[in-house]
């Protein structure tokens, strides 16, 4: 899921929670959005650059690797540890931070599930043949043609196509400035 979508959905959740959380509503909102800093930190350490542009380019490539080490703050062990500390200390602040982190991770889970389902469906419809180069591939990659502004329309198959790795990379390089 793109960061813009996380920000929109987290903001909407914060608006809904505002009557109950009042001035503390910013804690889960910030946690839900800032959890992705782990991707940037991993990139900075492994690629030895602080360039935000390089990190955005890396994660925006056609089929970026989904490495667990780039998602440290998303890891169940980290979340479980925060749960234990929040429970033992009875800290409202830690509970609110944990709520924001869990909201983000749940959005990622929904996104991953939807994208996997779309990929399987479209790969089956294409009969594992790239629609661009017409070569057969065991598994084609899912490419987003259009990101719907309507979150309820986000995962409609018309917004996606499956492509072979070469055509997918070409599609990404031809759309970059």
Buried (B, 14 or more C-beta within 10 A) or exposed (E): BEEEBBEEBBEEBBEEBEEEBEEBBEBBBBBBBBBBEBBBBBBBEEEEEEEEEEBEEBBEEBEEEEEEEBBBBBBEEBBEEBBEEBEEEEEEEBBBBBBBBBBBBEBBEEBEEEBEEBBEBBBEEBEBBBBBEEEEBEEBBBBBEEEEEEEEEBBEEEBBBBBBBBBBBBBBEEEEE
